[in-house]
Amino acid sequence: MGEADPAVRDQRLTLPAPLPLDSGQSLAPVEIAYQIYGTLNDARSNAILVCHALTGDQHLASPHPITGKPGWWARMVGPGKPIDTNRFHVICANVIGSCMGSSGPASIAADGKPWAMRFPVITIRDMVRAQVALLDALGIARLHAVVGGSMGGMQALSLAANFPERSAAVLVIASAPRHSAQNIAFHEVGRQAIMADPKWLGGDYYAAGKGPEAGLAVARMAAHITYLSEQGLTEKFGRRLQDRATKTFGFDADFQVESYLRHQGLSFTDRFDANSYLYITRAMDYFDLAEEHGGRLADAFAASTARFCLVSFDTDWLYPTAESRSVVHALNASGAAVSFVELSAPFGHDSFLLDVPALDRVVAGFLGIGT
């Protein structure tokens, strides 16, 4: 397939061996759902692994099967686009713990029932172990690059640190080397909203047909605020009222921004599993690359020979530029080849998903080196 074909279908792979986890447990069987765009060359040297963010999935550049919306990075991946599928073999896999085909709490366990909260707690490094096992099964020993934004950037950093021989280049966008106390706090609000919903049922809601949709919607609303910027919210909504001329003096969605957040929350429940939200946010909260490598971030990259590019956005207060700079300083200390750019965009953290032409140029330029 030489281009990002809208008709591309999920592929599934069951890993041949149990997956060891940071918790000390192992997971088996492990199924990985993934999509591929572009053709692998004879040298098997043009593969790019794109890692998705918290609520993303493998539908990178093809329509989502539930929402029908374009792939989450369709503007970036495709023929002639910055991640050019005429040149590169692009792989995107649903992370373990998620709910779009890879093994997660909604998957069926050996007893024929959903794992639910019996699913083992996972980490970012566990997600990466599963992706490396997928690459092994696909016969790809070394990637041209690993690319990710937000949680995807954490995976890219983890792969570079823990499997340094597996990628020649690492592109990390709007991410961080660990979750801050503020990040953990926002995630905990979301988890508590889910678990406080009477329909959560301790995680065993699958047979009921309806899960904790109200709690999950509130979790999504709270998180979505962190993905935006004050500037962007003001420009898009301000204090404008929603479909009315005056305030109702009640608790309906008087303001446009309220209506927007409610829509974001409710639509999210159609495509995402509440338990997966618990597991993936916990994995992000546990992420601390320096802690994994003796407490010094530079030591995480001591064995890496890859070249790196870090990108941040000036309005991203979830993973601010200082977080990317800390990675850059660590890479410099370890002797790695690294470039860094802070881009200006009004969209906040979500800038990496939106129309920022400067990002397109950075991605295309960095990935084009050595091809």
C-alpha positions as CSV (number, residue, x, y, z in Angstrom):
1,M,0.0,0.0,0.0
2,G,1.7,3.2,-1.2
3,E,-0.5,5.7,0.5
4,A,-2.8,6.2,3.5
5,D,-5.7,4.3,2.1
6,P,-9.0,5.2,3.7
7,A,-10.1,1.6,3.4
8,V,-7.2,0.3,5.5
9,R,-8.3,-2.3,8.1
10,D,-7.0,-3.2,11.5
11,Q,-4.5,-6.0,11.7
12,R,-4.3,-8.2,14.8
13,L,-1.3,-10.1,16.2
14,T,-1.2,-12.3,19.3
15,L,2.2,-12.1,20.8
16,P,4.0,-15.5,20.9
17,A,5.0,-15.3,24.5
18,P,3.7,-13.8,27.8
19,L,4.6,-10.1,28.2
20,P,6.6,-9.3,31.4
21,L,5.3,-6.2,33.3
22,D,6.9,-3.7,35.6
23,S,4.6,-4.8,38.3
24,G,6.3,-8.2,38.4
25,Q,3.3,-9.9,36.8
26,S,3.1,-11.1,33.2
27,L,0.2,-10.8,30.7
28,A,-0.9,-13.6,28.4
29,P,-2.2,-13.9,25.8
30,V,-1.5,-10.4,24.5
31,E,-3.3,-9.2,21.4
32,I,-2.1,-6.1,19.5
33,A,-4.3,-4.2,17.1
34,Y,-2.4,-2.1,14.6
35,Q,-2.5,-0.4,11.3
36,I,0.1,0.0,8.6
37,Y,0.5,2.7,5.9
38,G,3.1,2.6,3.1
39,T,5.4,-0.2,1.9
40,L,8.4,-1.6,3.8
41,N,11.4,-1.4,1.6
42,D,13.7,-4.4,0.8
43,A,16.3,-3.2,3.4
44,R,13.5,-3.0,6.0
45,S,14.9,0.4,7.0
46,N,12.1,2.8,6.3
47,A,9.7,1.9,9.1
48,I,8.3,4.6,11.4
49,L,6.5,3.8,14.6
50,V,3.9,6.4,15.6
51,C,2.8,6.2,19.2
52,H,-0.6,7.6,20.1
53,A,-1.7,9.7,23.0
54,L,-4.0,8.8,26.0
55,T,-7.3,8.6,24.1
56,G,-5.9,7.9,20.7
57,D,-5.6,4.6,18.9
58,Q,-4.3,2.9,15.8
59,H,-6.6,4.8,13.5
60,L,-3.8,7.2,12.6
61,A,-4.7,8.2,9.0
62,S,-7.9,6.3,8.2
63,P,-11.5,6.9,9.4
64,H,-12.3,5.9,13.0
65,P,-14.7,2.9,12.8
66,I,-17.0,4.2,15.6
67,T,-17.1,8.0,15.0
68,G,-16.4,8.0,11.3
69,K,-14.1,11.0,11.8
70,P,-10.7,11.2,10.0
71,G,-7.7,9.5,11.6
72,W,-6.3,11.5,14.5
73,W,-3.2,12.5,12.5
74,A,-4.5,12.3,9.0
75,R,-3.2,15.8,8.4
76,M,0.3,14.6,9.1
77,V,0.4,11.1,7.7
78,G,-0.2,10.2,4.1
79,P,1.3,10.5,0.6
80,G,3.3,13.7,0.2
81,K,2.5,14.7,3.8
82,P,5.2,15.3,6.5
83,I,5.2,11.6,7.4
84,D,5.1,10.6,3.8
85,T,3.7,7.2,3.2
86,N,5.1,7.1,-0.3
87,R,8.6,7.0,1.4
88,F,7.9,5.5,4.8
89,H,6.3,2.3,6.2
90,V,4.3,3.7,9.0
91,I,3.0,1.6,11.9
92,C,0.6,2.6,14.6
93,A,-0.5,0.2,17.3
94,N,-3.2,0.5,19.9
95,V,-1.5,0.4,23.3
96,I,-2.1,-2.4,25.7
97,G,-4.7,-1.3,28.3
98,S,-6.7,0.5,25.7
99,C,-10.0,-0.5,24.1
100,M,-9.6,-0.5,20.4
101,G,-8.5,-4.1,19.9
102,S,-5.3,-4.5,22.0
103,S,-5.5,-6.4,25.2
104,G,-7.1,-4.3,28.0
105,P,-9.6,-4.5,30.8
106,A,-12.5,-5.0,28.3
107,S,-10.8,-7.9,26.7
108,I,-11.9,-11.5,27.5
109,A,-9.8,-13.3,30.0
110,A,-9.2,-17.1,30.2
111,D,-12.4,-17.7,32.1
112,G,-14.5,-16.2,29.3
113,K,-15.3,-13.0,31.2
114,P,-13.9,-9.5,30.7
115,W,-10.7,-8.8,32.6
116,A,-12.2,-5.6,34.1
117,M,-10.2,-4.6,37.2
118,R,-8.4,-8.0,37.2
119,F,-6.3,-6.7,34.4
120,P,-2.8,-6.0,35.7
121,V,-1.7,-2.4,36.2
122,I,0.6,-1.4,33.4
123,T,3.2,1.3,32.7
124,I,4.5,3.2,29.7
125,R,7.4,0.9,29.6
126,D,5.0,-2.1,29.4
127,M,3.3,-0.5,26.5
128,V,6.6,-0.1,24.8
129,R,7.6,-3.7,25.5
130,A,4.4,-4.8,23.6
131,Q,5.3,-2.5,20.7
132,V,8.8,-3.9,20.5
133,A,7.4,-7.4,20.5
134,L,5.1,-6.3,17.6
135,L,8.2,-5.0,15.7
136,D,9.9,-8.3,16.3
137,A,7.0,-10.2,14.9
138,L,6.9,-7.9,11.9
139,G,10.7,-8.5,11.3
140,I,11.7,-4.9,11.9
141,A,14.9,-4.8,13.8
142,R,15.6,-1.1,13.6
143,L,13.2,1.8,13.0
144,H,13.9,4.8,10.8
145,A,12.2,6.7,13.6
146,V,9.8,6.5,16.5
147,V,7.4,9.5,16.7
148,G,4.9,10.5,19.4
149,G,3.1,13.4,20.9
150,S,1.9,13.7,24.5
151,M,1.7,10.1,25.9
152,G,3.0,9.0,22.5
153,G,6.1,11.1,23.3
154,M,6.6,9.3,26.6
155,Q,6.5,6.0,24.7
156,A,9.1,7.4,22.2
157,L,11.4,8.4,25.1
158,S,10.9,5.1,26.8
159,L,11.8,3.1,23.7
160,A,14.9,5.3,23.2
161,A,15.9,4.7,26.8
162,N,15.1,1.0,27.2
163,F,15.6,-0.3,23.6
164,P,18.3,2.1,22.3
165,E,19.2,-0.1,19.4
166,R,15.7,-0.1,18.0
167,S,15.4,3.3,16.4
168,A,17.7,5.6,14.5
169,A,15.7,8.7,15.3
170,V,13.3,9.9,18.0
171,L,10.8,12.7,17.6
172,V,9.0,13.8,20.8
173,I,6.3,16.4,20.6
174,A,4.5,18.2,23.5
175,S,5.6,15.6,26.1
176,A,7.6,15.2,29.3
177,P,10.0,12.8,31.0
178,R,7.7,12.3,33.9
179,H,4.3,13.2,35.2
180,S,4.2,16.2,37.5
181,A,2.1,16.5,40.7
182,Q,-0.4,18.7,38.8
183,N,-0.7,16.1,36.0
184,I,-1.4,13.4,38.5
185,A,-3.9,15.6,40.3
186,F,-6.0,16.2,37.1
187,H,-5.9,12.4,36.4
188,E,-7.1,11.6,39.9
189,V,-10.1,13.9,39.5
190,G,-11.0,12.0,36.4
191,R,-10.5,8.6,38.0
192,Q,-12.6,9.6,41.0
193,A,-15.4,10.8,38.7
194,I,-15.5,7.4,37.0
195,M,-15.4,5.4,40.2
196,A,-18.0,7.6,41.9
197,D,-20.5,6.8,39.2
198,P,-22.9,4.2,40.5
199,K,-22.8,2.4,37.2
200,W,-19.1,1.7,37.5
201,L,-19.9,-1.3,39.7
202,G,-16.4,-1.8,40.8
203,G,-15.4,-2.1,37.2
204,D,-17.7,-5.0,36.4
205,Y,-20.2,-3.1,34.3
206,Y,-19.7,-4.9,31.0
207,A,-22.6,-7.3,31.4
208,A,-24.9,-4.4,32.3
209,G,-24.7,-3.0,28.8
210,K,-24.2,0.6,30.2
211,G,-21.1,1.7,32.0
212,P,-20.2,4.8,34.0
213,E,-20.9,7.1,31.1
214,A,-21.6,10.1,33.3
215,G,-18.4,9.7,35.3
216,L,-16.4,9.1,32.1
217,A,-17.9,12.2,30.5
218,V,-16.9,14.4,33.5
219,A,-13.4,12.8,33.4
220,R,-13.1,13.8,29.8
221,M,-14.3,17.3,30.4
222,A,-11.8,17.9,33.1
223,A,-8.9,16.5,31.0
224,H,-10.0,18.4,27.9
225,I,-9.6,21.7,29.6
226,T,-5.9,20.8,30.2
227,Y,-5.4,20.2,26.4
228,L,-6.5,23.8,25.6
229,S,-5.1,27.2,26.4
230,E,-6.8,30.3,27.9
231,Q,-6.1,32.2,24.7
232,G,-7.7,29.5,22.6
233,L,-10.8,29.2,24.8
234,T,-11.2,33.0,24.9
235,E,-10.8,33.3,21.1
236,K,-13.2,30.4,20.4
237,F,-15.9,31.0,23.0
238,G,-15.2,34.0,25.3
239,R,-18.2,34.5,27.5
240,R,-20.7,34.1,24.6
241,L,-24.0,32.5,25.4
242,Q,-25.2,29.2,23.7
243,D,-28.3,29.6,21.6
244,R,-29.9,32.2,23.8
245,A,-30.0,36.0,24.3
246,T,-30.0,36.1,28.0
247,K,-28.8,34.0,31.0
248,T,-31.3,31.5,32.3
249,F,-30.4,31.9,35.9
250,G,-30.2,28.1,36.1
251,F,-27.7,25.3,35.6
252,D,-28.3,24.5,31.9
253,A,-25.3,25.2,29.6
254,D,-25.7,28.9,29.3
255,F,-22.2,29.5,27.9
256,Q,-20.8,28.2,24.7
257,V,-17.8,26.8,26.5
258,E,-20.1,24.8,28.8
259,S,-22.0,23.3,25.9
260,Y,-18.7,22.5,24.1
261,L,-17.3,20.6,27.1
262,R,-20.5,18.7,27.6
263,H,-20.4,17.6,24.0
264,Q,-16.8,16.6,24.3
265,G,-17.6,14.5,27.4
266,L,-20.7,12.8,26.0
267,S,-19.2,12.0,22.6
268,F,-16.1,10.5,24.3
269,T,-18.2,7.8,26.0
270,D,-19.3,6.4,22.6
271,R,-15.7,5.4,21.7
272,F,-13.8,4.8,25.0
273,D,-13.9,2.4,27.8
274,A,-14.0,3.8,31.4
275,N,-11.7,1.1,32.8
276,S,-9.2,1.7,30.1
277,Y,-9.2,5.4,31.1
278,L,-8.3,4.3,34.6
279,Y,-5.5,2.1,33.5
280,I,-3.9,4.4,31.0
281,T,-4.0,7.5,33.2
282,R,-2.4,5.4,36.0
283,A,0.4,4.3,33.5
284,M,1.1,7.9,32.7
285,D,1.2,8.9,36.3
286,Y,3.7,6.2,37.1
287,F,6.0,7.4,34.2
288,D,9.3,8.8,35.5
289,L,12.2,8.1,33.1
290,A,14.8,9.3,35.5
291,E,13.5,7.2,38.4
292,E,13.7,4.1,36.1
293,H,17.4,4.8,35.5
294,G,18.8,5.5,38.9
295,G,17.5,9.0,39.4
296,R,19.5,10.8,36.7
297,L,17.7,11.5,33.5
298,A,20.9,11.7,31.4
299,D,21.6,8.0,32.4
300,A,18.4,7.0,30.6
301,F,20.0,7.8,27.3
302,A,23.6,6.7,28.0
303,A,23.4,3.8,25.5
304,S,21.5,5.6,22.8
305,T,23.0,6.4,19.4
306,A,19.8,7.9,18.0
307,R,19.4,11.5,17.0
308,F,16.6,13.3,18.8
309,C,14.2,16.2,18.1
310,L,12.1,17.7,20.9
311,V,9.2,20.0,20.1
312,S,7.1,22.1,22.5
313,F,4.4,24.7,22.2
314,D,4.4,28.1,23.9
315,T,0.8,27.8,25.1
316,D,1.0,24.2,26.4
317,W,0.6,24.4,30.2
318,L,0.1,20.7,30.6
319,Y,3.6,19.8,29.3
320,P,5.3,23.2,29.2
321,T,8.5,23.9,27.4
322,A,10.5,23.5,30.5
323,E,9.7,19.8,30.4
324,S,11.1,19.4,26.9
325,R,14.2,21.5,27.9
326,S,14.9,19.1,30.8
327,V,15.1,16.2,28.2
328,V,17.3,18.3,25.9
329,H,19.7,19.0,28.8
330,A,19.8,15.3,29.7
331,L,20.5,14.4,26.1
332,N,23.2,16.9,25.9
333,A,24.8,15.5,29.0
334,S,24.7,12.0,27.6
335,G,26.3,13.2,24.4
336,A,23.3,12.5,22.1
337,A,22.6,14.5,19.0
338,V,19.6,16.6,19.7
339,S,17.7,19.5,18.3
340,F,14.9,21.5,20.0
341,V,12.3,24.0,19.0
342,E,9.5,25.8,20.8
343,L,6.7,26.6,18.4
344,S,4.1,29.4,18.8
345,A,0.5,28.2,18.5
346,P,-2.7,29.4,20.2
347,F,-4.2,25.9,20.8
348,G,-2.4,24.7,24.0
349,H,-1.4,21.1,24.4
350,D,-3.6,20.0,21.5
351,S,-1.4,22.0,19.1
352,F,0.4,18.8,17.9
353,L,-2.9,17.6,16.5
354,L,-4.0,20.8,14.9
355,D,-3.0,23.0,12.0
356,V,0.4,24.3,12.9
357,P,2.4,24.6,9.6
358,A,5.6,25.1,11.5
359,L,5.3,21.7,13.0
360,D,4.7,20.1,9.6
361,R,8.1,21.6,8.5
362,V,9.9,20.3,11.6
363,V,8.5,16.8,11.2
364,A,9.2,16.6,7.5
365,G,12.7,18.0,7.9
366,F,13.7,15.8,10.8
367,L,12.4,12.6,9.3
368,G,13.9,13.3,5.9
369,I,17.4,13.3,7.2
370,G,19.2,10.1,6.2
371,T,16.7,9.1,3.5
